[in-house]
């Protein structure tokens, strides 16, 4: 604050991570990581400067702070509030990841590998990975905040490839949670492996998906990636505050079907994207983004709050001390509706049922997106008939929200990593089964 900044912040991190990767029954890599460093941010008006250092000596930290101060502004020293120490409700898992031997982790992976191969002789390759991370943070700022937090996450990922000599198809699953290795007291890695293998074998024998405009039903859980990518990023203040969003300036307006209520919630106990505080030290919260089709809120970090004149929503996130925070999703989902799953399928004379979604791309300014369907089925006369492959969904975020005309009752979540300006962060996506009355399906002409 020596050069007159309006705000300054320090983010300290000490993280331990471990990953074990098994490919074709062999442990290919076992990696342990230890990250320790500090990031210092200074803000003057809407101008922000960020400096990071892995040198934790007092002299290095003072040098980094002076660099931030000089780059931020030039003026008389500014006053700031005295620090008040707080402690967030950090995680203390039942089974600490660091206490689990690598041999036990490898045993879990070998069990999963065997289960995937036992599913079918057509499974040609299996890769499986266990990942865990324990992150201790300390955040202080010139508004008087001084808070510590502890985050623990564990994830299992498996990919199975089915082959018939002429072609390959892949199936995958990647469940994770904010907890330690007690995750595997409720998660059966063999069931998860068989699910990945089933997907691969099913798609190996699928026919090419027909192209055209048709109704589409998207299954719960990871199907929520459609909302996350096509609409969620456009509701972050990083895009909205700069006018780079199709939803900018639309608070209080109808932007979706009245069937749609969408929520971003960082407080769900044990969820993959949950934390007690965000990476700016503010308590996370449940934020209703869309209620019965009406835009109610954006996801707002501190800098976004200055740009937009809105209160922060506990949405400031970063991958590590190397990144300045920005507004990010946490656990984002479409809330359950009142339609029955069987009625949703029965309503489709001819359409596509997307059981599992894959990756995609979106332009947050225009909302235009393209998503791959990892596992799809053609629906005829209200019945799921046969599997199809090579399908993609092509549309625009603002339009797809209005085209959701049926929303099921069974909410589920899927886990993923979301990449943006502040690095890669864990996020949940979720929804019940939903129906789009029409969307362009890419496939075979």
N, C-alpha and C positions, 0 to 999 in steps of 0.2 A: 504493500500500500504506500510505499515511500514516494512513488511518483504520481499519486493521486488517483489510483484505480477506484472504481465504484465497488468492486467485489473481488475477493481472492479466495482460492480454495486449494486445499492439499488433499491428495488421495494417496494413501500408502497401502501397499499390497504385499502379502507374503503367501504364496500359493505352492502347494505340493500336488503334483499330478502323476498318474501312472496309467499306462496303456499296455495291453498285451494282445497281440494279433496272431491268430492261428489260421494258416492257409493249408488246405489239403493235409490235415492231421499233424502238421508241423508248426511249432511256434516260430514264426518268422521274425518277430521283434518284441522286445520288452523294454519299454522306455519309461524312465522316471524323469520328471522335470521339477525344478525348483525356481520359481520366479519371485524376485524381491526387488521392489523399487518404488519410486514416488513420482507422481505427476502433480504439477503446480499450474493452476490456471488463474489468469487475471482478466477482468472484464471492465471496460470503460464504455458506457453507452451500450451499443450492440457489437462493439469490437472485442474479440476474444483472442487471447494468446495462451498457448499451452506449451509447457516445457516438461520433459521427463528425464529421469536419471536413475540408473541402477547403482550409482555410487552413493552409499548411504552415510558417508562421513559428514559431520556438521559443516565443514568447509564447502563440500560439493553441493549440499542442499542450499546453503546461503547463496552460492554462485548461481544455481538454477533459479532461485527466487528473484535475484537481481536481474537475470536475463529476461525473465517474464515481465518484471516491472518496467524495464527500459523499453522493451518491445511493445508494451501495452500503451503507455502514455508518458507525458512529461508534464509535471506540475508539482504543486505543493503536496506534502504528505497528507493522507486522508485518515480519518478516525475509523476505528472498527470496534466491535463489541468484544467484551471479555468472553473467554471460552467457558462453556458449561459442559462438563463431562456427562455423557449418557452412554448406555450400553443397550444395543438392540437385542432382541430375543434370538440370538444366534443358534445355529444347529449343533446339537450334540448327539450324533447318531448312536444307535444301539451297537452297531458293529463298525468301528472306525476302518475306513479303507486302508490306511497305512498299516494296520495290524493284521491284514489278511495276507498270508504268504502267497507268493507267485505260483507255487505248485498247486494250491487250492484253486486259484483263478484259472490256471491251465486245465485243471480237471473239469471245471464248468464248461470251458470251451470245447474240450474233447467230447463231452457228453452231447453237446449241441450238434457238433459235427456228425457224430454217429447217428443221431436222431434224424437229421436232414437226409443223410445218405440212405438210411433204412426206409425212408418214405417211398423211394422209387429208384429202380436201377437206372433211370434216365438222369439222375442227379450226377453231373460230371465234375463239379467243383463246388467247394464250400469254403467260405472265409468267415471268420467270427472274431469279434473284438470285445474286450472289456475295457472300459474307461472310467476313471474316477478322478475327482478333483476336490481338494479342500482349500478354500480361499479365506484368509483372514484379512480384513480391511480396517483401516482407520481413516476417517474423513473429518476434516476440520475446515471451517470457513470463517470469514470476517463478520458473519451475522451471529457469531457466538456458538455455532454448532461444533461439537467435538464428540464423535460417536464411533464405536467399534462394532463390527459384525463378523459373523463366521458363516460361510456357505459351504455345504457339502453336497456333491452330486455324483451319482453313479449311473452308468448306462451300459447296456448290452446291445450289440449290433451283429446281425448275421445276414449274409447274402448267399443264396444258392443259385447255381446255374444248371439248367436242364438242357440236354443236347440230344439230338437224334442222328447225328452224323452229317447233317446238312445245315443246321441252324441251331442257335442258342437263344434261350430266354432266361431272364433273371427274376428272382423274387427276393424280397428283403423285408426285415423287420428291425426296428431300433428303439425298443422301450427304455425309458430312463425316468429318474425321479430325483428330487432333492432329499436324499437320504444316504445312508451308508450301505454296507453289504447286506443289511436286513432286507434290501430290495428282493433278494433271491429266496426269502422266506415266503413271498407271495407270488413271485414270478418264476414260472417253470421254463427254463431255457430250452428244454426238449420240445414243449408245446410250441414255443416261439419259433424254433428251428423247423418244425414240421409245417408251420404256417407259411414260412418263406419258401420251403420246398414245394408245397401245394400250389402256391402262386406260380412258380416257375414252370412246373409240369403242366398246369392248366393252360398257361399262355403258349406253351410249346405246341399244343394241339388245337389252338384257337384258329379261327378263320380271320381274314382281313376285315377290319371294321369298315362298313360302308360310310361314305361321306355324305354330308347334307345338314340341313337345319332340322332339328328334331327336339322333342322333350328329353331331358336328361335327369336322372336321379343320381345323387352323389351320396355315398355311404358316410356314416358318422366317423368320428375319430380323425384320422389324418386327412379326410376329405376337406376339413376346415382349412387346409392350405390354400384353397381357392380364395376364401375371404382374406386370409393373412396377406397373400401376395397381391391380389387384384384390388383390394380395398383397404386393408390395414395400413400399409405403408403410406397411402394417400391421406390417412387420418393422423399421422405423426406431425408434430409441430415443425420438425425439421423441413418438411415439404410444405405444409400449410402456411407457416410463417413467412415464407419467401414467395408465396403465390404459385409454387410449383406443384399444385394439387388440384384435381378436378373438384374437390370438395371445399376448397378455400372460400370463406365468406358465406357458408351455407348453414351455420348454426341455426337451429330452430326450423329449418326447412325439411320438407319430405324428400329424402334421397333414396328411399328403398320401399319395397312392398310393406304394407302394414303387418305382414307376417314376420318381418325381420326385427329381432332385438339382438344387438351385438354388444359384447362386453369384453373389456380387457381387465384382468384381475391378477394382481401380483401377490394376493394374500391367500390363495388356495393352499391349505396345508400339504406339504410334501410334493407339490406339483413342480414339474421340471423348470418352469420359468419363474417360480416364486422366490422372493427374498423378503426379509423383514424390513429392510430399507433399500432404496435404490442406490445407485453409484454416485449420487450427489448428497447422500445422507438423509434423504427425506423418507418418511414412512411410505411404504407401498399402499395401494388402495384398490378398491373395486371401482372401475370407471365404466359407466354405461355410455357407450359410444353412440349407439342407435337404439331408440325405443319405439317400437311399433312403427318403424319406418322413418321416424323423425331424428335428425342429427342432433344429439344432445351434448356431445363433448368431443374434444380431441385428446390425444396423448401428448402431454406437455412436459418438457424439461425446463430447467431454470432459464436458459438463454431464450428458449421459445416463449416462456412467460413474459420476458421483457419485450420480445418482438410483437406479441399478440395481445398483451394486456390481460392474460388469463392466468389463473393460479396453477402452479405445477401440480401434476397428478402422480408424482412418484414414479415417473417413467424415464428418468435419466439413467442410461446404461452404457457400459463400456466393457470391452473384452478384458482389458488389463490396464495397468498404470500407463502403458504406452499410448493410450488413446484418451482424448478429451471425450466427455460424455455427450450424448445427444438423445433425443426422444426415441424410444424403442418399445416394441410390443413385449409383453410378458407371457401371460396365458390368455390368448385371444380366441373367442368362440361365439358362435351363433347360439342363442339360448333355445331350449326346447320349446316346441310348439304343441299343437293339439291333434295333429294328424297321425293316423296309424300307419306304420310302415307298409302293411299289406295294402292299404288303400292307395298309398303313393304309387306303388308298382302297378296296381290294378287300373290306375287312371291313365296309363300309357298304352295307347293303341300300337304305336311303334316308336321305340326310342332306345336310349342307351342307359344301362345301369353301371355306374362307376363304383366298383367295390373298393378299389385302391387307386389313389392318385399318386403321380410321380412328380418330377420337377417341372419348372416352368420359368417364364420370364414375364416381366410387366414393365410398362413405362408409367411411373407414378404421375406424370404430368397429364397424360391423356387417359390413363387407366386401361389401355389396350394390353391384353394378355394372351398367352398361349401356354397351355398346360398339357403334359403327357398323361395319359391314363395307363397306369401300370397293369391293372386288371379290370377288364370290362366285359359286359354281357349284353347281347341284344335282347330287347324286350319286344314281344309281339302279343297283341291281344291281351295285355295285362299280365303276361307271364314271362318270367326270365327264361329264355330259351337256350342260348348257347354262348360260349365265350368268344370274344373278338379281341384282336390285338391291333396295335398300330393306331389307336384312337388318340385324338387330341381335342381339347376344348379351346375354342378361339372366340374372344369377345372383348367387352369393355366393362370395367368395374362398375361404373355408374349404372349401366344398363342391366348387368347381371343381378344387381340388388333388387331392381324392379321386377325381374323375371322369376324370382323365387316365389312360387305360388302355393307351395305346400311345405310344411316343416314338421318333422316327426317329433317323437317324445323322448327318444333314448339318446341322451347326450353322451359322447365319449371324446377323449382327447388323444392326440398323437404328439410325439416329441420330434424336435428338429433343431438345427442350428441356423440362425438367421444372420446373414452378413450385411453390413451397411457401413456408414462412415465411421462408427465407433467400434468396428471389428465384428467378430463373430460371437453371438451370445445365445444361450439356450432359451428356446421359446416353445410353449405348447400351442398347438392349434386344435380346434375342436368344433363339433357341431353334431346335431342329430342327422338322420337321413333327411335330405332336402330334395325338392324337385324344382328344376328350372323349366318353365313352360316351353321355352325354345332357346337354343343356342347352336352356333355353328360347330359341327363335329368334323374334324379333319380325319381323313381316312382314305380308303381306296375308292376312286371314282368309278 
